[in-house]
Amino acid sequence: MQEFLISAKPDLQKARQDWLASLSQERRLSPETVEAYERDSRQFLQFLTGYNAGPPGISDIAELRPADLRGFLANRRAQGAGARTLGRGLAGVRSLLRFLEKRGLANATGAVAMRAPRQPKSLPKPLTALDARRVASAHEQLAEEPWIAARNAAVFTLLYGSGLRISEALGIKAGDLPGPGVLRVTGKGGKTRLTPVLPVAQKAVAEYRRLCPYHLDPEQSLFRGARGGPLDPAIIQREMRKLRSALNLPDTATPHALRHSFATHLLGRGGDLRTIQELLGHASLSTTQIYTGVDTQRLLDIYDAAHPRA
């Protein structure tokens, strides 16, 4: 993690570093989540430095009031932060204060009592089944190198066919896909789950293996970059942007939209929520239920387009 100058006294700086370490080592949060919490807590301490006319220490945040936190959120909102960013920022401050409270150094009551800003309701935006298949097709890939085109097709096929996050797909080791069946995936928080690997995905991976110019050690990354190192997610995101333009897809067509498409299309074909929850690796069924809204909206769109009196 990149080092930044922190506006805090030494006792609070050390406590904050211990908290960040616990998020990664004990709670096993993803590096991206820990980085977001680091950034949010740093912005909070910078706000307190101006609010209190000096760098804060543990004693300065030991009895934070809701009014102090509202001031922080108002400051972030004035800087252009949206409701989701504000909600995550408040969650980070709560986590830090709870960490200190467990050690008898602070009272987290004020932060817990604060209501997070109301989140805007937004539904996932899946691709149509036809567009998802086109994105995953080897014939539609735009890379000039055949092995890179095969690699991209294999990644997109796994995202759509198995409902993987991009980090999960690129975290697959070469020895993880020896044959047909299921794949053990490590998702958010280090949680593992089993997800099916369709024959079409096995075929796409096999074609990539056949063309890949690098030795694929079973314990190393399956998907490689042009120079042989682990494939960077930004490369796949860039390839999707190219496909979006070439195939005339909407701006919402992203690698993650293929995961949304996986869930939405399963639900539309009769899949039950509990099974889809397990396949996606959602900790809570309420997270999966958002796809029922997508499917309902699809039905309404069909009704509006087809019914003579709609």
C-alpha positions as CSV (number, residue, x, y, z in Angstrom):
1,M,0.0,0.0,0.0
2,Q,1.3,3.4,-0.9
3,E,2.4,5.6,2.0
4,F,0.8,8.9,2.6
5,L,1.4,11.7,5.1
6,I,-1.2,11.3,7.8
7,S,-2.6,14.2,9.7
8,A,-2.6,12.7,13.2
9,K,-0.6,12.4,16.4
10,P,1.7,9.4,16.8
11,D,-0.7,7.5,19.1
12,L,-3.6,7.7,16.6
13,Q,-1.3,7.0,13.6
14,K,-0.1,3.7,15.2
15,A,-3.6,2.7,16.2
16,R,-4.8,3.3,12.6
17,Q,-2.0,1.2,11.2
18,D,-2.9,-1.6,13.6
19,W,-6.6,-1.3,12.5
20,L,-5.6,-1.5,8.8
21,A,-3.5,-4.5,9.5
22,S,-6.3,-6.2,11.3
23,L,-8.7,-5.6,8.3
24,S,-6.3,-7.4,6.0
25,Q,-5.0,-10.2,8.3
26,E,-7.8,-10.9,10.7
27,R,-11.0,-9.9,8.8
28,R,-9.4,-10.9,5.5
29,L,-10.9,-8.0,3.5
30,S,-9.9,-7.6,-0.1
31,P,-6.9,-5.3,-0.8
32,E,-9.3,-3.0,-2.7
33,T,-11.5,-2.7,0.4
34,V,-8.6,-2.1,2.7
35,E,-7.2,0.6,0.3
36,A,-10.6,2.3,0.3
37,Y,-10.8,2.3,4.1
38,E,-7.3,3.7,4.3
39,R,-8.2,6.5,1.9
40,D,-11.5,7.3,3.8
41,S,-9.9,7.3,7.2
42,R,-7.0,9.5,5.9
43,Q,-9.6,12.0,4.6
44,F,-11.4,11.9,7.9
45,L,-8.2,12.7,9.9
46,Q,-7.4,15.5,7.4
47,F,-10.9,16.9,8.1
48,L,-10.4,16.7,11.9
49,T,-7.1,18.5,11.5
50,G,-8.9,21.5,10.2
51,Y,-11.9,21.0,12.4
52,N,-9.8,21.0,15.6
53,A,-7.1,23.3,14.3
54,G,-4.4,20.7,14.8
55,P,-3.6,17.0,14.1
56,P,-6.0,14.8,16.2
57,G,-4.9,12.1,18.7
58,I,-6.8,9.3,20.2
59,S,-8.1,11.6,22.9
60,D,-9.7,13.8,20.2
61,I,-11.7,11.0,18.7
62,A,-12.5,9.1,21.9
63,E,-15.9,10.8,22.3
64,L,-16.9,11.8,18.8
65,R,-20.4,13.1,18.5
66,P,-22.8,12.6,15.6
67,A,-22.5,16.4,14.9
68,D,-18.8,15.9,14.3
69,L,-19.5,13.1,11.8
70,R,-22.2,15.1,10.1
71,G,-19.6,17.8,9.6
72,F,-17.2,15.4,8.0
73,L,-19.9,14.1,5.6
74,A,-21.0,17.6,4.8
75,N,-17.4,18.5,4.0
76,R,-17.0,15.4,1.7
77,R,-20.4,16.2,0.0
78,A,-19.1,19.7,-0.7
79,Q,-16.1,18.1,-2.4
80,G,-18.4,16.2,-4.8
81,A,-18.7,12.8,-3.0
82,G,-21.9,10.9,-3.7
83,A,-24.1,8.9,-1.4
84,R,-22.2,5.6,-1.9
85,T,-18.9,7.2,-1.3
86,L,-20.2,8.9,1.9
87,G,-21.7,5.7,3.1
88,R,-18.5,3.8,2.7
89,G,-16.6,6.7,4.4
90,L,-18.9,6.5,7.4
91,A,-18.5,2.7,7.5
92,G,-14.7,3.1,7.6
93,V,-14.8,5.6,10.5
94,R,-17.2,3.3,12.3
95,S,-14.8,0.4,11.8
96,L,-11.9,2.4,13.2
97,L,-13.8,3.6,16.2
98,R,-15.1,0.0,17.0
99,F,-11.5,-1.2,16.8
100,L,-10.4,1.5,19.3
101,E,-13.5,0.8,21.5
102,K,-12.6,-2.9,21.8
103,R,-9.2,-1.7,23.2
104,G,-10.8,0.7,25.6
105,L,-9.6,3.7,23.7
106,A,-12.8,5.2,22.3
107,N,-16.6,5.3,22.4
108,A,-18.1,4.2,19.1
109,T,-21.7,5.0,20.1
110,G,-21.9,8.3,18.2
111,A,-20.7,6.7,15.0
112,V,-23.1,3.7,15.3
113,A,-26.0,6.1,15.9
114,M,-25.3,7.9,12.7
115,R,-27.5,7.0,9.7
116,A,-25.7,6.5,6.5
117,P,-26.8,8.7,3.6
118,R,-29.7,7.2,1.6
119,Q,-28.3,5.2,-1.2
120,P,-29.7,5.7,-4.7
121,K,-31.6,2.6,-6.0
122,S,-29.9,1.3,-9.1
123,L,-30.4,-2.1,-10.7
124,P,-27.6,-4.1,-12.3
125,K,-27.4,-3.6,-16.1
126,P,-26.9,-7.0,-17.8
127,L,-26.2,-7.6,-21.4
128,T,-28.7,-9.5,-23.5
129,A,-27.9,-13.2,-24.0
130,L,-26.9,-12.6,-27.6
131,D,-24.6,-9.7,-26.7
132,A,-23.0,-11.7,-23.9
133,R,-22.3,-14.6,-26.2
134,R,-20.8,-12.2,-28.8
135,V,-18.5,-10.7,-26.2
136,A,-17.3,-14.2,-25.2
137,S,-16.9,-15.4,-28.7
138,A,-13.4,-16.1,-30.0
139,H,-14.4,-14.8,-33.4
140,E,-15.3,-11.3,-32.1
141,Q,-12.0,-10.7,-30.3
142,L,-10.0,-7.7,-31.7
143,A,-6.5,-8.7,-30.6
144,E,-4.1,-9.3,-33.4
145,E,-2.1,-12.0,-31.6
146,P,-4.1,-15.3,-31.8
147,W,-3.1,-16.4,-28.3
148,I,-4.2,-13.0,-26.8
149,A,-7.5,-13.2,-28.6
150,A,-8.0,-16.7,-27.3
151,R,-7.0,-15.5,-23.8
152,N,-9.6,-12.7,-23.8
153,A,-12.3,-15.0,-25.1
154,A,-11.5,-17.5,-22.3
155,V,-11.7,-14.8,-19.6
156,F,-15.0,-13.4,-20.9
157,T,-16.4,-16.9,-21.2
158,L,-15.6,-17.6,-17.5
159,L,-17.0,-14.3,-16.4
160,Y,-20.3,-15.0,-18.2
161,G,-20.4,-18.8,-17.9
162,S,-19.5,-19.0,-14.2
163,G,-20.5,-15.6,-12.9
164,L,-17.0,-14.8,-11.7
165,R,-15.7,-11.4,-10.7
166,I,-12.8,-10.3,-12.8
167,S,-10.4,-10.6,-9.8
168,E,-11.6,-14.2,-9.3
169,A,-11.1,-15.1,-13.0
170,L,-7.6,-13.7,-13.0
171,G,-6.8,-15.3,-9.7
172,I,-7.2,-18.8,-11.2
173,K,-4.0,-20.9,-11.3
174,A,-3.0,-23.0,-14.2
175,G,-3.6,-26.1,-12.2
176,D,-7.1,-25.2,-11.1
177,L,-8.8,-26.2,-14.4
178,P,-7.5,-29.7,-15.2
179,G,-10.8,-30.9,-16.7
180,P,-14.6,-30.5,-16.8
181,G,-16.7,-30.1,-13.8
182,V,-16.5,-27.4,-11.1
183,L,-13.9,-24.7,-10.1
184,R,-13.1,-23.8,-6.5
185,V,-13.0,-20.0,-6.5
186,T,-11.6,-17.7,-3.8
187,G,-13.8,-14.6,-3.6
188,K,-14.2,-11.6,-1.3
189,G,-13.0,-11.9,2.2
190,G,-11.0,-15.1,1.3
191,K,-14.3,-17.1,1.1
192,T,-14.2,-20.1,-1.3
193,R,-17.1,-21.5,-3.3
194,L,-17.7,-24.0,-6.1
195,T,-18.9,-22.8,-9.4
196,P,-19.6,-24.9,-12.5
197,V,-17.4,-24.6,-15.6
198,L,-19.3,-25.1,-18.8
199,P,-17.9,-27.2,-21.6
200,V,-17.7,-24.1,-23.8
201,A,-15.5,-22.5,-21.1
202,Q,-13.3,-25.6,-20.9
203,K,-12.9,-25.5,-24.6
204,A,-12.0,-21.8,-24.6
205,V,-9.4,-22.3,-21.9
206,A,-8.0,-25.3,-23.7
207,E,-7.6,-23.2,-26.9
208,Y,-5.9,-20.5,-24.9
209,R,-3.5,-23.0,-23.3
210,R,-2.7,-24.5,-26.7
211,L,-1.7,-21.1,-28.2
212,C,-0.1,-19.5,-25.1
213,P,3.6,-19.0,-25.7
214,Y,4.5,-19.2,-22.0
215,H,4.9,-22.2,-19.7
216,L,1.9,-22.4,-17.5
217,D,3.1,-23.7,-14.2
218,P,0.2,-25.3,-12.2
219,E,0.9,-23.0,-9.2
220,Q,1.1,-19.8,-11.2
221,S,-1.5,-17.6,-12.8
222,L,-3.4,-19.2,-15.7
223,F,-4.0,-16.0,-17.6
224,R,-0.8,-14.1,-18.7
225,G,-0.1,-10.7,-20.0
226,A,1.8,-10.0,-23.2
227,R,5.2,-10.2,-21.4
228,G,4.3,-13.4,-19.5
229,G,3.4,-11.9,-16.1
230,P,0.0,-12.2,-14.4
231,L,-2.7,-10.6,-16.5
232,D,-3.7,-7.1,-15.2
233,P,-7.5,-6.5,-14.8
234,A,-7.0,-3.1,-16.6
235,I,-6.1,-5.1,-19.8
236,I,-9.4,-7.0,-19.8
237,Q,-11.3,-3.7,-19.1
238,R,-9.6,-2.1,-22.0
239,E,-10.4,-5.0,-24.3
240,M,-14.1,-4.7,-23.2
241,R,-14.1,-1.1,-24.1
242,K,-12.8,-2.0,-27.6
243,L,-15.5,-4.6,-28.0
244,R,-18.1,-2.2,-26.8
245,S,-17.3,0.1,-29.6
246,A,-16.9,-2.6,-32.3
247,L,-20.1,-4.4,-31.3
248,N,-22.2,-1.2,-30.7
249,L,-22.8,-2.2,-27.0
250,P,-24.0,0.3,-24.3
251,D,-21.5,2.0,-22.0
252,T,-22.8,-0.3,-19.2
253,A,-21.2,-3.3,-21.0
254,T,-18.3,-4.0,-18.6
255,P,-16.5,-7.2,-17.5
256,H,-18.6,-7.0,-14.3
257,A,-21.8,-6.7,-16.4
258,L,-21.1,-10.3,-17.6
259,R,-21.4,-11.5,-14.0
260,H,-24.7,-9.6,-13.8
261,S,-25.8,-11.2,-17.0
262,F,-25.0,-14.7,-15.6
263,A,-27.3,-14.1,-12.6
264,T,-30.1,-12.4,-14.6
265,H,-30.2,-15.0,-17.3
266,L,-30.2,-17.8,-14.8
267,L,-33.1,-16.2,-12.9
268,G,-35.0,-15.6,-16.1
269,R,-34.7,-19.3,-17.0
270,G,-36.1,-20.4,-13.7
271,G,-33.1,-20.5,-11.4
272,D,-33.9,-20.1,-7.8
273,L,-32.4,-17.3,-5.7
274,R,-30.7,-19.5,-3.1
275,T,-28.7,-21.4,-5.8
276,I,-27.8,-18.2,-7.6
277,Q,-26.7,-16.7,-4.3
278,E,-24.3,-19.7,-3.8
279,L,-23.0,-19.5,-7.3
280,L,-22.3,-15.8,-7.0
281,G,-20.7,-16.1,-3.5
282,H,-23.1,-13.5,-1.9
283,A,-23.0,-13.6,1.9
284,S,-26.6,-12.4,2.1
285,L,-29.6,-13.4,0.1
286,S,-30.7,-9.7,0.0
287,T,-27.8,-8.9,-2.2
288,T,-28.9,-11.5,-4.7
289,Q,-32.5,-10.4,-4.6
290,I,-31.6,-7.2,-6.5
291,Y,-31.7,-9.4,-9.7
292,T,-35.4,-10.0,-9.2
293,G,-35.9,-6.3,-9.8
294,V,-33.9,-6.6,-13.1
295,D,-36.1,-9.6,-14.2
296,T,-39.3,-7.8,-13.3
297,Q,-38.2,-4.7,-15.2
298,R,-37.4,-6.9,-18.2
299,L,-40.9,-8.4,-18.1
300,L,-42.5,-4.9,-17.9
301,D,-40.4,-3.8,-20.9
302,I,-41.6,-6.7,-22.9
303,Y,-45.2,-6.0,-21.8
304,D,-44.9,-2.3,-22.8
305,A,-43.5,-3.2,-26.2
306,A,-45.9,-6.0,-27.0
307,H,-49.3,-5.3,-25.5
308,P,-51.6,-3.4,-27.9
309,R,-52.9,-1.1,-25.1
310,A,-49.6,-0.6,-23.3
